[in-house]
Amino acid sequence: MSQTASRNSPDTFTIVNEVNDHGAATLRGDNGSTFHVTSYENSSYRDYLANHHAGDRVRMDLVRAGVRANVWQVSALYPGANE
């Protein structure tokens, strides 16, 4: 069973570090947890996150990307994200 950052509804995250040249970004959850995004379910999710900047808020689901601690994959996006 994979772990997710969202179980019943999408979580809202604040972008701390924008998507870099390697496709990685750092997000902070509303509870203060930090998530290092390193992969995306599809390229449109990466493009979406890459078009946002530090301080922007986005709504999405994250799932663990492999077995390394605190490495996540964007698995879904939701409208109304940017606040």
C-alpha positions as CSV (number, residue, x, y, z in Angstrom):
1,M,0.0,0.0,0.0
2,S,1.5,3.4,-1.0
3,Q,1.3,6.3,1.4
4,T,-0.4,9.4,0.3
5,A,-0.4,13.0,1.6
6,S,-4.2,13.2,0.9
7,R,-6.7,10.5,1.6
8,N,-10.2,11.9,1.4
9,S,-9.8,15.3,-0.2
10,P,-6.9,17.1,-1.9
11,D,-4.3,18.8,0.3
12,T,-3.2,22.4,-0.3
13,F,0.5,23.0,-0.4
14,T,2.6,26.2,-0.6
15,I,5.5,26.1,-3.0
16,V,8.8,26.7,-1.1
17,N,11.2,26.0,-3.9
18,E,10.1,26.1,-7.5
19,V,10.6,23.2,-10.0
20,N,14.3,23.1,-10.8
21,D,16.1,21.8,-13.9
22,H,15.8,18.3,-12.6
23,G,12.0,18.5,-12.1
24,A,12.2,18.6,-8.3
25,A,10.3,21.0,-6.1
26,T,9.7,21.6,-2.4
27,L,6.3,22.1,-1.0
28,R,5.0,22.8,2.5
29,G,1.7,21.4,3.7
30,D,-0.8,23.4,5.8
31,N,0.3,21.4,8.8
32,G,3.9,22.5,8.3
33,S,5.2,19.3,6.8
34,T,7.7,19.6,4.0
35,F,7.5,17.4,0.8
36,H,10.2,17.0,-1.8
37,V,8.5,16.3,-5.1
38,T,10.7,14.4,-7.5
39,S,8.3,12.8,-10.0
40,Y,4.9,13.3,-11.6
41,E,2.2,10.9,-12.8
42,N,2.4,12.7,-16.2
43,S,4.2,15.6,-17.8
44,S,1.2,17.9,-17.6
45,Y,1.4,17.8,-13.8
46,R,5.1,18.8,-14.0
47,D,4.3,21.6,-16.4
48,Y,1.5,22.8,-14.1
49,L,3.8,22.9,-11.0
50,A,6.6,24.5,-13.1
51,N,4.3,27.4,-14.0
52,H,3.9,28.3,-10.4
53,H,6.3,30.3,-8.2
54,A,7.5,30.2,-4.6
55,G,4.6,31.3,-2.3
56,D,1.9,30.1,-4.7
57,R,-0.6,27.6,-3.3
58,V,-1.6,24.5,-5.2
59,R,-4.1,21.7,-4.5
60,M,-3.0,18.1,-5.3
61,D,-2.5,14.6,-4.1
62,L,1.0,13.2,-3.4
63,V,2.1,9.6,-3.2
64,R,5.4,8.3,-2.1
65,A,7.9,8.0,-4.9
66,G,9.9,4.8,-4.1
67,V,11.2,3.9,-0.7
68,R,13.3,6.9,0.1
69,A,12.0,9.1,2.9
70,N,10.2,12.2,2.0
71,V,10.3,11.8,-1.8
72,W,6.9,12.3,-3.4
73,Q,5.1,12.1,-6.7
74,V,2.2,14.3,-7.8
75,S,-0.6,11.9,-8.5
76,A,-3.6,14.4,-9.1
77,L,-4.3,18.1,-9.4
78,Y,-7.4,20.0,-8.4
79,P,-8.9,23.3,-9.5
80,G,-9.0,26.3,-7.3
81,A,-5.5,25.8,-6.1
82,N,-3.9,29.2,-6.3
83,E,-4.9,31.5,-3.5
